[in-house]
Amino acid sequence: MKILGISGLDNSVRFKKARFPDLQPHEYRVAQGFDSAAVLLDGAEVVFAASEERFTREKATGDFPVRSIKAALAAGHISPADVDFVAHGFDYAPYKEFFQGQEYNRDQFDEVYDPSLQIKLFGEHFPDVDWKSKFVPVQHHVAHAASAFYQSGYESSLVLVSDGMGEVDSMTVLSGTPEGLEILAKVPAMHSLGQLYSAFTMYTGFEMNMDEYKIMGLAPFGNRRKYFNEVMSLIKLKDDGTYAIPLFAENKTVLAKETHAGVLSWLEERFGPRRAQGAEGMDDRFKDLSAALQAALQQTQLHVLKHYRRETGLENLCMAGGVALNCTANGVIKRSGLFKGIFVQPASGDDGSALGAALYVQRREQPKTPQKRIDPPLWGPGFDDGQIKAAVDARSAEYQVKLHDSFEGAIADAAERLDKGEILSWFRGRMEFGPRALGARSILADPRPEDMRNRVNMKIKKREGFRPFAPAVISEEAAEYFELKKGDEATYEHMLYVMQVRAKWRNKLHAITHVDGSARVQTVTEEGNAPFYAMLKAFGERTGISMLLNTSFNVKGQPIVCTPEEAIDTFLFAQLDALVIGNYVLSRND
C-alpha cells in the first residue's frame, strides 16, 4: 500500500498579506502551515521524505509541496494514480464552527484551512485522478504523535506533542499502545507554551517560527534567576497536569492576534523595550530573559510529564511538535530519570506531520504493520556518480579538482585537511529529513581549536557569535567525552539532546563546548550512516578523537543544500576551504 503524506497550508501567508498588506516581513511569520513536505510510504517503509524548502530554496515555505511530491513519486517509481491514500497533517473540518465568529476567521477557514482546498490543489497539479476518494485529513497533533510513536520501536509509551498550535490546541498528551493512540489531555492554542517561547523570540529581535533555537542557544549566557519568578508567573500550573497562560488575552483584536502586538506591548511594559529586528549586539537583559524563559519551559514540561507518568504508569516517552526540537529541555527530561526510554522524532516540526499523517493512515488500514525504531532519516534525494561528475565538470575552472580512486582516498584527504584546520563541506548519499544535518549535507571542522567556533560562525555561516555547534562522534566513543551512559548511545543519534561535556575534555574540545559546558551530541554508527562513520574514524586515526564539529551545509537564510549544484554554489559563496562530494575533493583556487 502506497501512502503519500503532506504538510503545509498553501495560502496561509498570502491570505494574511492580502488582509494586512502593511505589516513588517517578520510579522507574516505569525501564521500557521509552514514547513510543507511530502513523504511516501510503501507499507512500513519510508521510501522518500523531503521538505519543500529544499526544492524551492525558500526557507520553511508552506507552499503546496508539488516539487516534493514529484520527487517522492519518482523515488517510488510510481504515478499519481498509483497512490492509495493521501494523508494531510491537518484536519480543520471538525472545527469549522470555531471559525465562524468573525469575518476574518470565516474567510481564513474558507481560503486556508478547509480540507477541500488540498484536494483542489492536487487536482490542479496532478489531474485525472480521483483525489477526493484518496484524501484523508489527520488531526495535526495526532499526526505528530504518530510520527514519534510509530517510529520509536516502543510497544507502549506516553506521547507528548507541544508546538505553537495545531488546529485549536497547542499541547496534547496521548498514550500509545498496541491498540493505537488515545488522547488523554489537551491545552488550547490560547494558552500555548510554544507561542509564549515564540513571542519572547520576537521580543528578542528574532523571527517567530524560525529562530526559537537562537533563544535556546542564548540562554546559557544569562542568569536565569534574575527573571525566572516573573516569567514563570505567566504560566499557571494546574493540578490536572496541564497549564494556562493568560497573557495571550492581551491580544484583543484580530490584528493583535496576527502580530502578537498585545503580548509584545505587555512584555515591553514589564521588561523594557524590545530589541530591534536585526540589531547588532545583545544586552544582558535579553540573555537573562532567555535563560528564565528556557527554565520556565523546562519546569512546565516536567510538570506535565510527572503528572501523566504517575497517572498512566507508562515507562517510555515519545515527543514531537516544534517544542520537541528544544534540545536543552530534552536533555533535562532525559536526566530527570522519569522515563526508562525516550524517543524524539528527528523531524519534530511541521514537516514531520506529513510523515505522521502517512503513518497514522498506514496503521488505520493495516493495524499489524511492524513498528521498528528508525535509523537516521536519510530519506531525501540522492545523486549518482554521473550527476556529481556533471556538476563538478560544469564549473571546474572555479576550483581545484582532485578525483580519488576510492572513497577511502577522499576521506583520508579530508581528514588531513581537517587536522590542518581547514573547514570542509560534505555531500554524500541521500539528504536528511528534518532540520538537522546528520552527516549527509554537513559542514565539518576540527572540534578542538579555540578559535574554530568563531571562524565557522562569522566567516562561513555568517551568523551570531553566541551560537553553539554540535559534535558528531562515533557511538562507541561517545561516553568517553560526554556524560551519557554506556549502552544508551542510540538515544542521541539524531542530535536532539543537550548534555554535559565531561570536565576533563572541556578545555580540549573548545569548538563544540558551549559556555555552560554543554554540547548537542550526535552519535554515529556504521549501520546508520557508514560513509559519515568512516569520515569520523579517519579523523580519529589521525588525531585520536573520532569526532568532528558538524553543522548544516548552508549559510544564513538558506535551506540546507539538496543538489550537487547547490553544494558547489554554497562551497564557493561561503569560502569554505574544500568540498568533499562523491570521491571528489574540490578546493579553492586561492
C-alpha positions in Angstrom: 0.0 0.0 0.0 1.4 3.4 -1.1 0.6 6.4 1.1 1.6 9.9 0.4 1.8 12.2 3.4 1.9 16.0 3.0 2.1 19.1 5.3 1.7 22.8 4.9 -1.1 25.2 4.2 -0.5 26.7 0.8 -2.4 30.0 1.1 -1.7 30.9 4.7 0.8 33.7 4.3 -0.8 35.1 1.0 -4.2 35.3 2.8 -2.6 37.3 5.6 -0.8 39.6 3.3 -4.0 40.4 1.4 -5.8 41.4 4.6 -2.8 43.1 6.3 -0.6 44.3 3.4 1.4 46.8 5.5 2.9 44.5 8.2 6.7 44.1 8.7 8.1 41.0 7.0 8.8 39.2 10.3 5.1 39.6 11.3 4.0 37.4 8.5 5.8 34.6 10.3 2.9 34.7 12.9 0.9 32.2 10.8 0.1 28.5 10.5 1.1 26.0 8.0 4.9 26.4 7.4 7.4 23.6 6.6 5.4 21.9 3.9 6.8 18.5 2.9 6.0 15.2 1.2 6.6 11.7 2.4 6.0 8.4 0.6 5.3 5.2 2.5 5.3 1.7 1.0 3.9 -0.4 3.7 6.1 0.0 6.7 9.0 1.5 4.8 9.7 5.2 4.2 10.6 5.4 0.5 11.1 9.2 0.5 10.7 12.3 2.6 11.8 15.9 2.0 10.7 19.4 2.8 9.6 21.7 0.0 12.1 24.3 1.0 14.9 22.1 -0.2 13.5 22.4 -3.7 12.1 26.0 -3.8 15.1 27.3 -1.7 12.6 29.4 0.3 13.3 28.5 3.9 10.4 27.0 5.9 7.9 27.6 3.0 4.4 26.4 3.5 3.6 26.3 -0.3 1.8 23.2 -1.6 4.7 20.7 -1.8 4.4 19.9 -5.5 8.1 19.5 -6.1 8.5 17.2 -3.0 5.5 15.2 -4.2 7.0 14.8 -7.7 10.3 13.7 -6.2 8.6 11.3 -3.9 6.7 9.7 -6.8 9.9 9.5 -8.8 11.7 7.8 -5.9 8.9 5.3 -5.6 8.7 4.7 -9.4 5.0 5.3 -9.3 2.5 7.6 -11.0 0.0 9.8 -9.1 -2.8 7.2 -9.9 -0.8 4.5 -8.0 -1.1 6.4 -4.7 -3.7 4.6 -2.5 -4.1 7.4 0.1 -3.1 11.0 0.6 -2.7 12.0 4.3 -2.6 15.6 5.3 -1.2 16.7 8.7 -4.2 19.0 9.4 -7.9 18.4 9.8 -9.8 21.6 10.4 -13.2 20.3 9.3 -14.4 19.3 12.8 -13.6 22.9 14.0 -15.4 24.8 11.3 -17.9 26.3 13.7 -15.0 27.6 15.8 -14.0 29.9 12.9 -17.5 31.4 12.3 -17.4 34.2 14.9 -15.6 36.9 12.9 -15.4 37.6 9.2 -11.6 37.3 9.1 -11.7 33.8 10.7 -14.6 32.7 8.4 -12.6 33.8 5.4 -9.5 32.2 6.8 -11.2 28.8 7.1 -12.6 29.1 3.6 -9.4 30.1 1.9 -6.7 28.5 4.1 -8.0 25.7 6.4 -10.8 23.9 4.5 -9.6 20.4 3.7 -11.2 20.6 0.3 -8.5 23.1 -0.7 -5.9 20.4 -0.6 -8.0 18.2 -2.9 -8.3 21.1 -5.3 -4.5 21.7 -5.4 -3.9 18.0 -6.1 -6.3 18.2 -9.0 -4.6 21.3 -10.4 -1.1 19.8 -10.2 -1.9 16.2 -10.8 -5.1 16.0 -12.9 -7.2 13.0 -13.9 -7.0 11.3 -10.5 -9.9 10.9 -8.1 -8.1 12.7 -5.2 -11.3 13.1 -3.1 -11.6 9.4 -2.6 -7.9 9.1 -1.6 -7.7 12.1 0.7 -7.5 11.7 4.5 -7.1 14.7 6.8 -5.4 13.8 10.1 -5.6 16.0 13.2 -2.3 17.9 13.5 -1.3 16.7 16.9 -2.3 13.1 16.2 -0.1 13.3 13.1 2.8 14.5 15.2 2.1 11.8 17.8 2.1 9.1 15.1 5.3 10.3 13.7 7.0 9.7 17.0 5.3 6.7 18.5 5.2 4.6 15.3 8.9 5.1 14.7 10.1 4.7 18.3 10.2 0.9 18.5 8.2 1.0 21.8 5.3 -1.2 22.3 3.7 1.3 24.6 4.6 4.9 25.5 3.4 8.2 26.8 3.4 10.7 24.0 3.8 14.5 24.4 3.1 16.8 21.5 3.7 20.5 22.0 4.1 23.3 19.4 2.7 26.7 18.6 -0.7 25.3 17.7 -2.4 22.6 15.8 -6.0 23.3 14.7 -7.2 24.6 18.0 -4.8 23.1 20.5 -1.1 23.7 21.5 -0.3 20.7 23.6 -1.7 17.2 23.6 -0.8 14.3 25.8 -1.6 10.8 24.5 -1.0 7.2 25.3 0.4 4.9 22.6 -0.3 1.2 22.9 -0.7 -1.7 20.5 -4.3 -0.6 20.2 -3.3 2.8 18.9 -3.1 6.4 20.1 -5.5 7.7 22.8 -5.8 11.4 23.7 -5.5 12.0 27.5 -5.3 15.8 27.7 -5.1 19.0 25.7 -4.2 22.6 26.2 -5.9 25.1 23.9 -4.0 27.3 21.5 -4.9 30.3 23.5 -2.5 29.0 26.2 0.3 27.9 24.0 3.7 27.3 25.6 5.2 27.2 22.2 3.7 30.6 21.3 5.0 32.0 24.5 8.5 31.0 23.6 7.9 32.4 20.1 6.6 35.7 21.5 9.8 36.1 23.5 11.7 35.2 20.3 10.1 38.2 18.6 10.7 40.4 21.6 14.4 39.5 21.4 14.6 40.7 17.8 14.4 37.3 16.1 11.8 35.7 13.8 8.9 33.6 15.1 8.5 30.1 13.7 12.1 30.4 12.6 14.6 31.5 15.3 13.4 29.9 18.5 16.6 27.8 18.6 18.6 31.1 18.9 16.9 31.7 22.3 17.9 28.2 23.3 21.5 29.0 22.4 21.4 32.4 24.0 20.0 31.1 27.4 23.3 29.7 28.8 24.8 33.2 28.6 22.2 34.6 31.0 21.3 34.5 34.7 18.0 32.6 34.8 17.3 33.6 38.4 17.0 37.3 37.6 13.7 37.0 35.8 12.6 33.4 36.5 9.8 34.2 39.0 8.4 36.9 36.8 8.4 34.7 33.6 7.2 31.6 35.5 4.3 33.7 36.9 3.0 34.0 33.3 2.3 30.2 33.4 -0.4 28.9 35.7 0.3 25.2 36.5 -2.8 23.2 37.2 -3.4 20.2 39.4 -4.6 18.1 36.4 -1.1 18.2 34.8 -1.9 21.0 32.3 -1.4 24.7 32.5 -2.8 28.1 31.4 -1.1 31.2 30.0 -3.5 34.2 30.5 -1.0 36.6 28.8 -2.4 35.9 25.4 -5.7 37.6 26.4 -3.6 40.8 25.8 -4.1 40.2 22.0 -7.6 41.8 21.9 -8.1 42.4 18.2 -7.6 40.3 15.1 -4.6 42.4 14.1 -3.1 42.0 17.6 -3.6 38.2 17.4 -1.9 38.2 13.9 1.1 40.1 15.2 1.2 39.4 18.9 1.1 43.1 19.4 -0.7 42.9 22.7 1.7 40.4 24.1 4.7 42.3 22.9 3.4 45.6 24.3 2.9 43.9 27.7 6.4 42.5 27.6 7.8 45.9 26.8 5.9 47.5 29.7 7.2 44.8 32.1 10.7 44.1 30.9 11.7 47.2 28.8 12.0 48.0 25.1 12.2 45.0 22.7 15.3 44.5 20.7 15.0 45.7 17.1 14.9 43.2 14.3 18.5 42.6 13.0 20.1 44.8 15.7 23.7 44.4 16.4 24.8 43.2 19.8 22.8 41.6 22.6 22.2 43.2 26.0 22.4 41.2 29.2 18.7 41.8 29.7 17.8 39.6 26.8 20.3 36.9 27.8 18.8 36.8 31.3 15.2 36.7 29.9 16.2 33.9 27.6 17.6 31.9 30.4 14.5 32.4 32.5 12.2 31.5 29.6 14.2 28.3 29.0 13.9 27.4 32.6 10.2 28.1 32.7 9.6 25.9 29.6 11.5 23.1 31.2 9.6 23.4 34.5 6.3 23.4 32.7 7.1 20.3 30.6 8.3 18.4 33.7 5.0 19.4 35.5 3.0 17.8 32.6 5.2 14.7 32.3 5.4 14.0 36.0 1.6 14.0 36.3 0.9 11.8 33.3 3.8 9.4 34.1 2.2 8.9 37.5 -1.4 8.7 36.1 -0.6 6.2 33.3 2.3 4.2 34.6 3.8 4.3 31.1 7.6 3.9 31.3 8.6 5.3 27.9 8.2 8.7 26.4 7.8 9.9 22.8 7.9 13.6 21.8 7.1 15.6 18.7 6.0 19.0 17.7 8.1 22.1 17.4 8.8 22.3 21.2 10.4 18.8 21.0 13.2 20.5 19.0 14.3 22.3 22.1 17.3 20.1 22.8 18.1 21.7 26.1 14.7 20.8 27.5 15.0 17.3 26.0 18.3 16.9 27.9 16.6 18.0 31.2 13.8 15.5 30.7 16.3 12.7 29.9 18.3 13.4 33.0 15.2 13.6 35.2 15.0 9.8 35.1 11.2 9.9 34.8 11.2 7.5 31.9 13.0 4.3 31.0 13.3 5.3 27.4 12.8 8.5 25.4 12.4 8.9 21.6 12.2 12.3 20.0 11.1 12.4 16.3 14.0 13.8 14.3 11.6 15.8 12.1 9.5 17.2 15.0 8.5 20.3 13.2 5.6 20.5 10.8 7.4 18.8 8.1 7.3 15.7 10.3 3.5 16.0 10.4 3.5 14.8 6.8 5.3 11.6 7.9 3.0 11.2 10.9 -0.2 11.6 8.9 1.0 8.9 6.5 2.0 6.6 9.4 -1.4 7.2 11.0 -3.3 6.1 7.9 -1.0 3.1 7.4 -1.9 1.9 10.9 -5.5 2.6 10.4 -5.6 0.5 7.2 -3.1 -2.2 8.4 -3.0 -2.2 12.2 -0.4 -5.0 12.4 2.2 -3.0 10.5 5.6 -3.6 12.1 6.8 -0.9 14.4 10.6 -0.6 14.5 12.9 2.1 15.7 14.2 4.2 12.8 17.8 4.8 11.8 18.9 8.3 10.9 16.3 9.6 8.4 18.3 9.8 5.3 15.3 9.7 3.0 15.7 12.7 0.7 17.1 12.9 -2.8 20.4 11.2 -3.6 22.7 11.6 -6.7 24.8 9.1 -8.6 28.4 9.5 -9.7 27.4 10.7 -13.2 25.3 13.5 -11.8 28.1 14.6 -9.4 30.7 14.5 -12.2 28.5 16.6 -14.4 28.1 19.2 -11.7 31.8 19.2 -10.9 32.9 19.5 -14.5 30.5 22.3 -15.3 32.4 24.8 -13.1 35.8 23.2 -12.8 37.6 26.4 -13.7 36.5 27.9 -10.5 38.3 25.5 -8.1 40.9 22.8 -8.0 39.6 19.3 -8.6 41.0 16.1 -7.2 39.3 12.8 -8.1 40.4 10.0 -5.8 40.4 6.4 -6.9 38.2 5.4 -4.0 36.1 6.9 -1.2 38.8 5.9 1.3 41.2 8.1 -0.6 38.8 11.1 -0.4 38.2 10.8 3.3 41.9 10.4 4.0 42.4 13.6 2.1 39.6 15.3 4.0 40.9 14.1 7.4 44.3 15.6 6.7 42.7 18.9 5.7 40.6 19.0 8.8 43.6 18.2 11.0 45.3 21.2 9.5 42.4 23.5 10.5 40.5 23.6 7.2 36.7 23.9 7.2 35.1 21.5 4.8 31.7 20.9 3.3 30.5 17.3 3.0 27.9 16.0 0.5 27.3 12.2 0.5 24.3 10.0 0.0 20.6 10.8 0.5 19.6 14.1 2.1 18.4 14.2 5.7 14.7 14.7 6.5 14.2 17.3 9.3 16.2 20.3 10.4 19.4 18.6 11.5 22.4 17.9 9.3 23.2 14.3 10.3 26.2 13.6 8.0 24.8 13.8 4.5 24.7 17.6 3.9 27.2 18.9 6.5 29.9 21.5 7.2 32.7 19.8 9.2 35.6 21.2 11.3 38.1 20.1 13.9 36.3 20.3 17.3 39.5 21.2 19.2 40.8 24.7 18.3 39.8 27.6 20.5 39.0 29.9 17.5 37.1 27.3 15.4 33.6 28.2 16.6 34.1 31.8 15.8 35.6 31.0 12.5 32.7 28.9 11.4 30.1 31.3 12.8 31.5 34.5 11.4 33.3 33.6 8.3 31.3 30.6 7.0 27.8 30.7 8.4 27.5 34.5 8.7 25.5 34.2 12.0 25.5 35.3 15.6 28.7 34.5 17.5 26.9 33.1 20.5 25.5 30.2 18.5 27.0 26.8 19.5 27.9 23.9 17.3 27.2 20.2 17.7 29.7 17.4 17.9 29.3 14.2 15.8 31.1 11.3 17.4 31.3 7.6 16.7 28.9 5.8 19.0 31.4 3.6 20.8 33.5 6.6 21.9 30.7 8.9 23.0 30.7 8.0 26.7 34.3 8.9 26.9 33.7 12.6 26.1 30.1 13.2 27.2 28.0 12.4 30.3 25.9 9.7 28.9 25.5 6.1 29.9 27.2 3.3 28.1 24.5 1.3 26.2 22.3 4.4 25.8 24.2 5.9 22.8 21.4 5.2 20.3 19.2 7.8 22.1 21.5 10.5 20.8 21.9 9.6 17.1 19.5 12.3 15.9 21.2 15.3 17.6 18.3 16.2 19.8 19.6 16.3 23.3 22.0 18.7 25.1 24.3 17.1 27.7 27.4 18.0 29.5 30.9 17.5 28.1 33.0 15.6 30.6 35.1 18.0 32.7 38.4 16.7 31.6 37.6 17.3 27.9 36.0 20.8 28.1 39.4 22.6 27.6 40.3 20.3 24.8 37.1 20.4 22.8 36.7 24.1 22.6 34.7 24.4 19.3 31.8 22.2 20.4 31.7 23.0 24.2 29.1 25.7 24.9 29.6 28.4 27.6 27.9 26.2 30.2 30.0 23.1 29.4 27.3 21.5 27.3 27.0 20.1 23.8 24.2 18.9 21.5 25.7 15.5 20.7 25.1 13.3 17.7 26.2 9.7 17.9 27.0 7.9 14.7 27.1 4.2 13.9 28.4 2.3 10.9 25.0 0.8 10.4 23.2 4.1 10.5 25.5 6.1 8.2 28.5 4.2 7.0 30.2 7.0 5.0 30.0 9.6 7.8 31.1 7.0 10.3 34.2 6.3 8.0 34.9 10.0 7.9 34.9 10.3 11.7 37.1 7.2 12.0 39.6 8.6 9.5 39.8 11.8 11.5 40.2 9.7 14.7 43.1 7.7 13.2 45.0 11.0 12.7 44.1 12.7 15.9 43.0 10.2 18.4 39.5 11.7 18.6 36.8 10.3 16.3 34.7 13.4 16.5 34.0 16.4 14.3 32.1 19.7 14.6 29.1 19.1 12.5 26.7 21.8 11.3 24.2 22.1 8.4 25.5 22.7 4.9 24.0 26.2 4.3 24.6 29.8 5.1 22.3 32.3 6.9 18.8 32.4 5.5 19.4 29.4 3.2 17.9 25.9 3.5 20.3 23.0 3.7 21.7 22.2 0.2 20.0 19.4 -1.7 21.7 19.0 -5.1 25.4 18.8 -6.2 25.0 22.1 -8.0 23.8 23.8 -4.7 26.6 22.2 -2.8 29.1 23.7 -5.2 27.4 27.1 -5.2 27.5 27.2 -1.3 31.0 25.9 -1.1 32.2 28.8 -3.3 29.9 31.5 -1.8 30.8 30.7 1.8 34.5 30.5 1.0 34.8 27.0 2.5 38.3 25.5 2.2 37.1 22.4 0.4 34.1 20.3 -0.6 34.1 16.5 -0.3 31.5 15.3 -2.8 31.4 11.7 -4.0 35.1 10.7 -4.5 36.0 14.3 -5.4 37.7 16.8 -3.2 37.3 20.4 -4.5 39.5 23.1 -3.1 39.5 26.9 -3.6 41.9 28.3 -6.2 43.3 30.8 -3.7 
